[in-house]
């Protein structure tokens, strides 16, 4: 049996996720501000950041809880959109 440990923001039923914002200095000295990364932990966010910016210096990091998308896939709504689109295409072809 495997036990999965997740940060509080990602546990089932939570309605928010954590977005980490970084200001960095690249290895060539250029400043890049407001890089936003959604991750489970700050360590994960920093790892992803360093995959994009090798040998960067993190000048500032802040985190913000943001609402999780709670949109669900409505199959009937999707079928209705497809049906409506198909009928409008058929009508356009008959004129």
N, C-alpha and C positions, 0 to 999 in steps of 0.2 A: 504494500500500500504506500502510495506516494503522497506526501503532504505538501501542498503548495502554499507558500507564505507570500502574501501580497500586501503591499502598502495599503493603508486605510482608504485612500482615494479610489483604488481599483477593486475593492471588494464588492461582491455581488450586491446590488441594491443601491450602491452609492450613485449619486447623480452629478458627480463632478470628477474631473481629472486634473492633474497638475501639469502646468505649462511652465517650463523653465526659460527665462530670458537671459541671454548672455551678451556682454560687451567684451570684445577680445582685441588683442593685438596679434597680427599674423607674424610669422617668423621673419618677414621682411619689414616689419614695423608699421604696416598699415592698420588703422583702427577700423573695426567692423562692429557696428552697434545693432542692437535689437534683433539678435538671432533667436528665434523662438523654437523650442523643441519640446514636444509632449513625450513624457517618459514616466516610468513607474517610480524611479528614484533619481536623485541628482547625479549619482554615479553613472547611471545609464545615459542620462542626458549628456554628461561630459564625454562619455565614451563615443557617443554618436557625433558630438561636436568635433572631437579630435579625429574622427574618420574623415570629416570634410576639411578641416583645417589642421594639418599636421604641424606639430611643434608650436602651436599657438599659446599665447599667454592669456589666461582668463583675467580680465580686469574687474569685471563685476558679474554677479549672478543673482538673479531674484526669481522667486517662484510665485505662481498665482494659481489658485484653484479656479477652474473654469467649468461651466455646466457641461455635462456629458450630453451628447446628442441622444435624444430619446425617441427619435423618429423610428417607427417600425415599418416594415415592408407590408403594405396593404395589397395583397394579391388581387382582390376584386377591383381595387382602384387602378392597378397597373393594367389589368385586362380591359377595363373600361377605356383607359387612355389608348391602348393599342387598337381596340375596336373602333373608337372614334376617329383615330388617325387613318385607319384602313378605309373607313367609309368615306372620309373626305377625299382620299386619294382616288377612290373609285368614281366619286362624283366629278372630280376635276377631269378625269380621263374621258368621261362621257360627253362633255360639252364640245 
